[in-house]
């Protein structure tokens, strides 16, 4: 109960990742279901009759739609247009699932309103990363709209709603994860908490290897998509609500792991390196032939006489060592001591 004269507590809805697959092939439905089955935060639905797709989507309000293109008597592109014609579905991301990887089909899909394109059946890691990335963008939009609703509902709720809006403003506009400002705030907050509780704080600094070569080869639009995929992969590697993935700058990313020992941080770093490499994003000019990441890991117990800058310096030295040792790997600052 709020005290007289204070604003009532308001919390934005914790929307669940809700996937709707539209595909007439039950084999594809079952394969996708299995890919998502062990993810407790993902709710999976499907429809095999495209005639029912729009009505079902309107009822269940998915956070992402996986859309087949070729179905008996139906054009998948037309279905995408119908989603976009509905006000409550206009913001829902649509990932095209196609058996063909044709530039013309991709271009047409994006032109009618699709957000992404996958050749089916996609790799499980990539599917999870893209589902989470697009769902997070949709959920952020839903939460933003909800926050604006609070502002319109009552002037008394303005301060609390503004706090929620500030959280959304702390997202990197390209990747959808936390931006540098949010990262700096999180490090400072967790450092102070770690000092009070005498608990370790770990930091990962990751840099996409040979990213300039990737941009030079495929162009900046492809480079932006590469950054989005990397951000989605890093987010998928986080295990706890307090863990934070952020875009540190350019092609560099950071992960804050509160209350995490060095061994645990190294496990997360290795998973990040492995998961991005498993996407096998082609980078022919790079030494490995595909997109990889180097990660530096540092862990400190905050105490008088040291500062977050020491933690950052340790992670940066370890990142440099990972680059020097051949890239596509993680190195801990403790190994350099």
C-alpha positions in Angstrom: 0.0 0.0 0.0 1.4 3.4 -0.9 1.5 6.2 1.6 -0.6 9.3 1.2 0.9 11.8 -1.2 3.2 9.2 -2.9 2.7 7.6 -6.3 1.4 4.0 -6.4 4.0 1.4 -7.5 3.6 0.5 -11.2 5.6 -2.3 -12.9 5.6 -3.0 -16.6 4.3 -6.4 -17.6 6.9 -9.1 -17.9 5.8 -10.3 -21.4 6.7 -13.9 -22.3 8.4 -14.8 -25.5 5.5 -16.2 -27.6 6.3 -17.9 -30.9 3.7 -18.6 -33.6 4.8 -20.9 -36.4 2.7 -20.9 -39.6 3.6 -23.9 -41.7 1.6 -26.7 -43.3 4.3 -29.3 -42.9 3.9 -31.2 -39.5 7.5 -32.4 -39.8 8.7 -28.8 -39.8 6.4 -28.0 -36.9 7.8 -30.8 -34.9 11.4 -29.9 -35.7 10.9 -26.3 -34.6 9.0 -27.4 -31.5 11.9 -29.6 -30.4 14.4 -26.8 -30.9 12.4 -24.6 -28.5 11.1 -27.2 -26.1 13.8 -26.9 -23.5 13.5 -23.1 -23.2 11.3 -22.3 -20.2 10.9 -18.7 -21.3 9.5 -19.5 -24.7 5.9 -20.4 -25.4 5.4 -22.2 -28.7 2.2 -22.2 -30.9 1.6 -23.3 -34.4 -1.0 -23.3 -37.1 -1.0 -25.6 -40.2 -4.0 -23.9 -42.0 -2.8 -20.6 -43.3 -6.5 -19.4 -43.6 -6.6 -19.3 -39.8 -3.2 -17.7 -39.3 -4.3 -14.0 -38.9 -7.2 -14.9 -36.6 -5.0 -17.0 -34.3 -2.3 -14.3 -34.3 -4.9 -11.7 -33.3 -6.1 -13.9 -30.4 -2.7 -15.0 -29.0 -0.6 -11.8 -29.8 2.8 -13.5 -30.5 6.0 -11.7 -29.9 7.4 -13.2 -33.2 5.8 -15.1 -36.2 7.8 -17.8 -38.1 6.2 -17.7 -41.5 6.5 -20.3 -44.3 6.3 -18.9 -47.8 4.9 -21.8 -49.9 1.6 -23.4 -48.7 -1.2 -25.0 -50.7 -3.4 -22.3 -52.1 -1.7 -19.6 -50.2 1.0 -17.0 -50.7 3.2 -16.4 -47.7 3.9 -12.9 -48.8 0.2 -12.1 -48.8 -0.1 -13.4 -45.3 2.6 -11.0 -44.2 0.7 -8.1 -45.8 -2.4 -9.2 -43.8 -0.5 -9.2 -40.6 0.7 -5.7 -41.3 -2.8 -4.5 -42.1 -3.9 -5.3 -38.5 -3.1 -2.6 -36.0 -2.4 -5.1 -33.2 -0.1 -7.2 -35.4 1.7 -4.4 -37.3 4.6 -4.3 -34.8 5.0 -8.1 -34.4 8.3 -9.3 -36.0 7.9 -11.8 -38.9 10.8 -14.2 -39.7 10.3 -15.8 -43.1 11.1 -19.5 -43.2 11.9 -20.6 -46.8 13.4 -23.7 -48.4 15.2 -21.5 -50.9 17.9 -18.8 -50.3 17.1 -16.5 -53.3 17.9 -12.8 -53.1 14.7 -11.9 -54.9 12.6 -13.8 -52.4 14.5 -12.1 -49.5 14.1 -8.7 -51.0 10.4 -9.2 -51.7 9.9 -10.6 -48.1 11.5 -7.5 -46.6 9.5 -5.2 -49.0 6.1 -6.6 -47.8 7.0 -6.2 -44.1 9.2 -9.2 -43.0 11.9 -8.5 -40.4 14.2 -11.5 -41.1 14.8 -14.4 -43.4 15.9 -18.0 -42.5 16.4 -21.0 -44.8 14.7 -23.9 -43.1 15.5 -25.8 -41.2 17.8 -23.3 -39.5 20.5 -24.2 -37.0 19.0 -24.4 -33.4 21.5 -21.8 -32.0 20.7 -19.3 -34.7 16.9 -19.9 -34.5 17.0 -19.3 -30.7 19.1 -16.2 -31.1 16.9 -14.6 -33.7 13.6 -15.6 -31.9 14.9 -13.9 -28.7 16.3 -10.9 -30.5 13.1 -10.1 -32.4 10.9 -11.0 -29.4 12.9 -8.7 -27.1 12.4 -5.8 -29.6 8.7 -6.6 -29.7 8.5 -6.8 -25.9 10.4 -3.5 -25.5 7.8 -1.9 -27.8 4.9 -3.3 -25.8 6.5 -2.1 -22.6 7.1 1.3 -24.1 3.4 1.5 -25.2 2.4 0.4 -21.7 4.5 3.1 -20.1 3.0 5.7 -22.3 -0.4 4.4 -21.2 0.5 5.0 -17.6 1.5 8.5 -18.5 -1.9 9.2 -20.1 -3.8 7.5 -17.3 -2.7 9.6 -14.4 -0.4 12.5 -13.8 0.4 11.0 -10.4 2.2 8.1 -12.1 4.5 10.3 -14.2 7.7 9.8 -12.2 7.4 6.0 -12.1 6.5 5.9 -15.8 9.5 8.1 -16.6 11.8 5.6 -14.8 10.5 2.8 -17.1 11.0 5.0 -20.2 14.5 5.7 -19.1 15.2 2.0 -18.9 14.0 1.7 -22.5 16.2 4.7 -23.5 19.2 2.8 -22.1 19.0 0.3 -25.1 21.4 0.5 -28.0 19.3 1.5 -31.0 21.0 -1.0 -33.4 21.3 -4.2 -31.4 18.5 -3.8 -28.8 20.7 -4.6 -25.9 22.0 -2.2 -23.2 24.0 0.8 -24.4 27.3 2.2 -23.1 25.5 4.5 -20.6 23.5 1.7 -19.1 26.7 -0.4 -18.9 28.5 2.3 -17.0 25.6 2.6 -14.6 25.5 -1.1 -14.1 29.2 -1.5 -13.4 29.1 1.3 -10.9 26.1 -0.1 -9.1 27.4 -3.6 -9.0 30.8 -2.4 -7.9 29.3 -0.7 -4.9 27.1 -3.7 -4.1 30.1 -6.0 -4.4 32.1 -3.8 -2.0 29.3 -3.8 0.6 28.8 -7.6 0.4 32.4 -8.5 -0.4 31.4 -10.6 -3.4 33.2 -10.9 -6.7 32.3 -9.0 -9.8 33.3 -10.3 -13.3 33.5 -8.5 -16.5 33.7 -9.8 -20.1 34.9 -7.6 -23.0 34.3 -9.1 -26.4 35.4 -7.9 -29.8 34.3 -9.3 -33.2 37.4 -10.5 -35.0 38.3 -8.9 -38.3 35.0 -6.9 -38.4 36.4 -4.3 -40.7 37.1 -7.0 -43.3 33.5 -8.2 -42.9 32.2 -4.7 -43.6 34.6 -4.2 -46.5 33.5 -7.5 -48.0 29.7 -7.4 -47.5 28.9 -3.7 -46.8 27.6 -1.8 -43.7 24.1 -3.2 -43.9 25.4 -6.7 -43.5 27.8 -5.5 -40.9 24.9 -4.1 -38.9 23.1 -7.4 -39.1 26.2 -9.2 -38.0 26.3 -7.0 -34.9 22.6 -7.8 -34.2 23.3 -11.5 -34.4 26.3 -11.2 -32.1 24.2 -9.2 -29.6 21.5 -11.9 -29.7 24.0 -14.7 -29.2 25.5 -12.9 -26.1 22.1 -12.3 -24.6 21.2 -16.0 -25.1 24.4 -16.9 -23.1 23.2 -15.1 -20.0 21.7 -17.2 -17.2 20.4 -14.8 -14.5 18.3 -11.6 -14.5 21.2 -9.6 -13.0 23.6 -10.4 -15.8 23.9 -7.7 -18.4 25.0 -7.7 -22.0 25.8 -4.3 -23.5 27.2 -2.8 -26.7 30.4 -1.2 -25.5 31.2 0.6 -28.7 31.5 -0.3 -32.4 32.0 -4.0 -32.7 32.9 -4.4 -29.0 30.5 -5.8 -26.4 30.6 -6.2 -22.7 29.0 -8.5 -20.2 28.6 -7.7 -16.5 28.4 -10.8 -14.2 27.6 -9.8 -10.6 28.5 -12.2 -7.8 30.4 -14.4 -10.3 33.8 -16.1 -9.6 36.5 -16.2 -12.2 35.7 -19.9 -13.2 32.1 -19.1 -13.8 32.9 -16.1 -15.8 35.3 -18.1 -18.0 32.5 -20.6 -18.7 30.2 -17.8 -19.9 33.0 -16.4 -22.0 33.7 -19.7 -23.7 30.0 -20.2 -24.4 29.9 -16.8 -26.1 32.9 -17.5 -28.3 31.6 -21.0 -29.2 28.0 -19.9 -29.9 29.0 -17.1 -32.3 31.4 -19.4 -34.1 28.7 -22.0 -34.5 26.6 -19.6 -36.6 29.3 -19.9 -39.3 28.7 -16.4 -40.7 31.0 -16.3 -43.7 34.0 -13.9 -43.4 36.3 -15.1 -46.2 39.0 -12.5 -45.5 39.4 -13.6 -41.9 41.9 -16.2 -40.8 39.1 -18.6 -39.6 36.9 -18.0 -42.7 33.8 -17.1 -40.6 32.8 -14.5 -38.0 34.4 -15.1 -34.6 34.9 -13.2 -31.3 37.7 -12.7 -28.9 36.8 -12.2 -25.2 38.8 -10.9 -22.3 37.7 -11.9 -18.7 38.5 -10.1 -15.5 37.2 -10.8 -11.9 37.8 -8.6 -8.8 36.3 -8.4 -5.3 35.6 -4.7 -5.0 37.5 -3.1 -2.1 39.0 0.2 -1.0 42.1 1.1 -3.1 40.8 -0.3 -6.4 38.1 0.9 -8.7 35.9 -0.3 -11.7 38.7 1.1 -13.9 41.0 -1.7 -12.7 38.4 -4.3 -13.6 38.0 -2.7 -17.1 41.8 -2.5 -17.5 42.1 -6.2 -16.6 39.4 -7.3 -19.1 41.0 -5.1 -21.8 44.4 -6.6 -21.3 42.9 -10.1 -21.5 41.1 -9.2 -24.7 44.3 -7.9 -26.3 46.0 -11.2 -25.3 43.1 -13.2 -26.9 43.7 -11.3 -30.1 47.5 -11.9 -29.9 47.0 -15.6 -29.3 45.0 -16.1 -32.6 41.5 -14.8 -31.9 38.3 -16.9 -31.6 39.1 -17.6 -27.9 38.7 -16.2 -24.4 41.5 -15.3 -22.1 41.3 -14.5 -18.4 43.3 -11.7 -16.8 44.3 -14.1 -14.1 46.2 -16.1 -16.8 48.4 -13.1 -17.5 49.4 -12.5 -14.0 
